[in-house]
Amino acid sequence: MDRPGITPDTTIRRQYIDMVSTLRSIAIGLTFLVLFTGMADAQWVFVGRKALGKVKQLTSEADNYQQSLEAGQKNVPQQGYDAATVLLEAPANKVYAAAINIMQKNKDIRITKKDDRALSIEFTHGNLAAGMTISSLSDTISQLLVVSTKAGKADSSLVLKAILRVCNEMGVHCQSSD
């Protein structure tokens, strides 16, 4: 059973060398995996940081202002909408508190519904209805979304003004991405 030139010490030594080599390969593989995963996360963080404070707005005008007013009187949805969103470097509950504070101070805005758990607010400004929701993306990053109906051409956007007021109240610089 014994092979010439191979002793039990040589066999154990070879097994030990093979085991060390295998462990070294696994350690190197895990190191590369962790490094590349960290680099990918860092790239997403970089992209996310560039998006902070950039207000993205989507608007659709009503075809005809009179037609839109008549639709509102007939209990038909108004044509046209206005929506805007922004990422803020602030906890969602603080953004929500700032939005509530702003709306309660403004006599032209009437809060019609608020949900403290969902961090959402529905409000009216004149004949426009709007909704605002704040989503927590992490402990320190939140998304603010404001959507409203839009009756005809307006010289300024209610949703854009709402977002900029919240940004100002939070002490965060926000600007339109367009």
C-alpha positions as CSV (number, residue, x, y, z in Angstrom):
1,M,0.0,0.0,0.0
2,D,2.9,2.3,0.5
3,R,4.1,4.1,-2.5
4,P,7.8,4.6,-2.9
5,G,8.9,8.1,-2.1
6,I,5.6,9.2,-0.5
7,T,5.6,9.3,3.2
8,P,2.6,10.2,5.5
9,D,4.3,13.5,6.2
10,T,4.5,14.4,2.5
11,T,0.8,13.6,2.0
12,I,-0.3,15.8,4.9
13,R,2.0,18.5,3.7
14,R,0.4,18.4,0.2
15,Q,-3.1,18.4,1.7
16,Y,-2.2,21.4,3.8
17,I,-0.7,23.3,0.8
18,D,-3.9,22.5,-1.3
19,M,-6.1,23.7,1.5
20,V,-4.1,27.0,2.0
21,S,-4.2,27.5,-1.8
22,T,-8.0,27.0,-1.9
23,L,-8.6,29.3,1.1
24,R,-6.3,32.0,-0.5
25,S,-8.3,31.8,-3.8
26,I,-11.6,32.1,-1.9
27,A,-10.3,35.1,0.1
28,I,-9.1,36.8,-3.1
29,G,-12.5,36.2,-4.8
30,L,-14.4,37.6,-1.8
31,T,-12.1,40.6,-1.7
32,F,-12.8,41.4,-5.4
33,L,-16.6,40.9,-4.9
34,V,-16.7,43.3,-2.0
35,L,-14.5,45.9,-3.8
36,F,-16.6,45.8,-7.0
37,T,-19.9,45.9,-5.1
38,G,-18.7,48.9,-3.1
39,M,-17.7,50.7,-6.4
40,A,-21.1,50.1,-7.9
41,D,-22.8,51.5,-4.7
42,A,-20.5,54.5,-4.8
43,Q,-21.5,55.2,-8.4
44,W,-25.2,55.1,-7.5
45,V,-24.6,57.4,-4.5
46,F,-22.8,59.8,-6.9
47,V,-25.7,59.7,-9.3
48,G,-28.2,60.2,-6.4
49,R,-26.2,63.1,-5.0
50,K,-26.3,64.9,-8.4
51,A,-30.2,64.5,-8.4
52,L,-30.6,66.1,-5.0
53,G,-32.5,69.4,-5.2
54,K,-33.2,69.0,-8.9
55,V,-37.0,69.6,-9.4
56,K,-38.4,67.6,-12.3
57,Q,-41.8,68.9,-13.6
58,L,-44.3,67.3,-15.9
59,T,-47.2,69.5,-17.2
60,S,-50.0,69.1,-19.7
61,E,-52.1,72.1,-20.6
62,A,-55.9,71.8,-21.0
63,D,-57.0,72.1,-24.6
64,N,-59.4,74.9,-24.0
65,Y,-59.8,76.9,-20.8
66,Q,-63.6,77.3,-21.2
67,Q,-63.9,73.6,-22.0
68,S,-61.9,72.8,-18.8
69,L,-64.1,75.0,-16.7
70,E,-67.3,73.4,-18.1
71,A,-65.9,69.9,-17.5
72,G,-65.3,70.8,-13.8
73,Q,-69.0,72.0,-13.5
74,K,-70.3,68.7,-15.0
75,N,-68.3,66.6,-12.5
76,V,-66.1,65.4,-15.4
77,P,-62.3,65.3,-14.7
78,Q,-60.6,68.5,-15.8
79,Q,-58.1,68.3,-18.6
80,G,-54.5,69.2,-17.9
81,Y,-52.3,68.4,-15.0
82,D,-49.2,69.6,-13.3
83,A,-46.7,67.4,-11.4
84,A,-43.3,68.0,-9.9
85,T,-40.9,65.9,-7.8
86,V,-37.6,66.5,-6.0
87,L,-35.2,64.5,-3.9
88,L,-34.2,66.2,-0.6
89,E,-31.4,65.4,1.8
90,A,-33.7,65.4,4.8
91,P,-35.7,62.9,6.8
92,A,-39.3,62.5,5.4
93,N,-41.0,63.4,8.7
94,K,-39.2,66.8,8.7
95,V,-40.1,67.5,5.1
96,Y,-43.7,66.7,6.0
97,A,-43.7,68.9,9.0
98,A,-42.3,71.8,7.0
99,A,-45.0,71.3,4.3
100,I,-47.8,71.3,6.9
101,N,-46.3,74.4,8.5
102,I,-46.2,76.3,5.2
103,M,-49.8,75.4,4.3
104,Q,-51.1,76.3,7.7
105,K,-49.5,79.7,7.5
106,N,-50.8,80.4,4.0
107,K,-54.4,81.8,4.1
108,D,-55.0,81.0,0.4
109,I,-54.4,77.2,0.9
110,R,-56.9,75.0,2.5
111,I,-55.9,71.5,3.7
112,T,-58.7,69.2,2.7
113,K,-57.1,65.9,3.9
114,K,-53.9,64.9,5.6
115,D,-52.5,61.5,6.6
116,D,-49.7,61.8,9.1
117,R,-48.8,58.1,8.8
118,A,-48.6,58.1,5.0
119,L,-47.0,61.6,5.0
120,S,-49.6,62.8,2.4
121,I,-51.6,66.0,2.2
122,E,-54.5,67.0,-0.1
123,F,-55.2,70.7,-0.4
124,T,-56.9,73.4,-2.6
125,H,-55.6,76.7,-3.8
126,G,-58.4,78.6,-5.4
127,N,-60.1,76.3,-7.9
128,L,-57.1,74.0,-8.1
129,A,-56.9,70.7,-6.2
130,A,-53.5,69.3,-5.4
131,G,-51.9,66.4,-3.5
132,M,-48.5,66.2,-1.9
133,T,-46.8,63.0,-0.6
134,I,-43.4,62.6,1.0
135,S,-41.6,59.2,0.7
136,S,-38.6,58.1,2.7
137,L,-35.9,56.7,0.5
138,S,-33.4,56.3,3.4
139,D,-32.9,57.8,6.8
140,T,-31.6,61.1,5.3
141,I,-33.1,61.2,1.8
142,S,-36.7,61.7,0.9
143,Q,-38.8,62.3,-2.2
144,L,-41.4,65.1,-2.4
145,L,-44.1,64.7,-5.0
146,V,-46.8,67.3,-5.7
147,V,-49.6,66.8,-8.3
148,S,-52.5,69.1,-9.2
149,T,-55.2,69.6,-11.7
150,K,-54.6,72.4,-14.1
151,A,-57.4,74.4,-15.7
152,G,-56.1,76.3,-18.7
153,K,-52.8,78.2,-19.1
154,A,-51.3,79.5,-15.9
155,D,-48.5,81.9,-15.6
156,S,-47.0,80.0,-12.7
157,S,-47.1,76.4,-11.5
158,L,-48.8,75.7,-8.1
159,V,-46.7,72.5,-7.7
160,L,-43.4,74.1,-8.6
161,K,-44.1,76.9,-6.1
162,A,-45.1,74.3,-3.4
163,I,-41.9,72.4,-3.9
164,L,-39.7,75.6,-3.8
165,R,-41.5,76.8,-0.7
166,V,-40.8,73.5,1.1
167,C,-37.1,73.6,-0.1
168,N,-36.8,77.2,1.2
169,E,-38.4,76.3,4.6
170,M,-36.0,73.3,4.9
171,G,-33.0,75.5,4.0
172,V,-32.3,73.3,0.9
173,H,-31.3,74.7,-2.5
174,C,-33.6,73.4,-5.2
175,Q,-33.8,74.4,-8.8
176,S,-35.6,73.2,-11.9
177,S,-33.8,70.5,-13.9
178,D,-35.2,71.8,-17.2
